[in-house]
Amino acid sequence: MIEPAFAEAASFTEATLDALLPKPSGPEARLHEAMRYATMGGGKRLRAFFVLQSGRLFGVDRRALGRVAAAVECLHAYSLVHDDLPAMDDDDFRRGKPSLHKAFDEATAILAGDALLTLSFGLIGSPEAHGDPFVRCELIAKLATAAGHGGMVGGQMMDLAFEGENPPLPEITRLARMKTAALVTFCCEAGATMGKASAAARQALAAYGQEVGLAFQIADDLLDVEGEASELGKKVHKDEARGKATVVSVLGRERARAQAEALVTQAASHLDLFDEKADLLRAAARFVVTRRA
């Protein structure tokens, strides 16, 4: 049931990105090419899927949702480009092809990441994303919080700081909630924000996103230990090699897997007030812990 829905969302998001990303031209054409290289052909587009599905619950215009979904994918692509740099995780491959700094060069990769980050806020801040400027401001503020020092970037800093250390499980969990779950939570809540939903509906989707986001990070850490590079399109066993602290390294595989399973069960329970309208979100939560790539 979920695979066709993922495929449709990915196709729609890909077409939206193609229309919104700059076409290579002028002396800066190399930058435009790098932005497209980093963003197009990007897997299942799970974050975009969460934006689209959360908005569907409230009848939000699909074109507007597509713009916000594209913005999130641009921001996510920026984070991967910078994460792959030699100063960060130093990865040569991403999504089955050379990392951006390998395909182009390090300076271009840095600039492309910067451009994608700023483009994401430009897309959300435009009238096409929502007719109400107050809603646009709310989306921008929430995305900035999810992506910045109190969210994704702060989590990445903790990730670097904990290399070779043995932090307690609560700190590792906080890292995962910041690095991964914060942006997933924004995606799950975005549709409710755009639909001017009730406080109860917003809280339910935010809670769903927090649990799914943490489960996603645990599943990602399990794939790093158990997955195959040919399936994942990137290097595996890198966390262990670098001495990174993860939920898996602390709890072990089986307890970590059980924790992820419990999280997605809890996430699904937050969707009870939406009845069958949220079945695809429930299926997406289950997919997070069963995926092999």
Buried (B, 14 or more C-beta within 10 A) or exposed (E): EBEEBBEEBBEBBBEBBEEBBBEBEEEEEBBBBBBBBBBEEBEBBBBBBBBBBBBBBBEBBBEBBBBBBBBBBBBBBBBBBBBBBEEBBBBEBBBBEBBBBBBBEEEBBBBBBBBBBEBBBEBBBBEBBBEEEEBBEBBBEBBBBBBEEEBBBBBBBBBEEBEEEEBEEEEBBBBBBBBBBBBBBBBBBBBBBBBBBEEEBBBBBBBBBBBBBBBBBBBBBBBBBEBEEEEBEBBBEEBBEEEBBBBBBBBEEEEBBEBBBEBBBBBBEBBEEBEEEBBBBBBBBBBBBEBEB
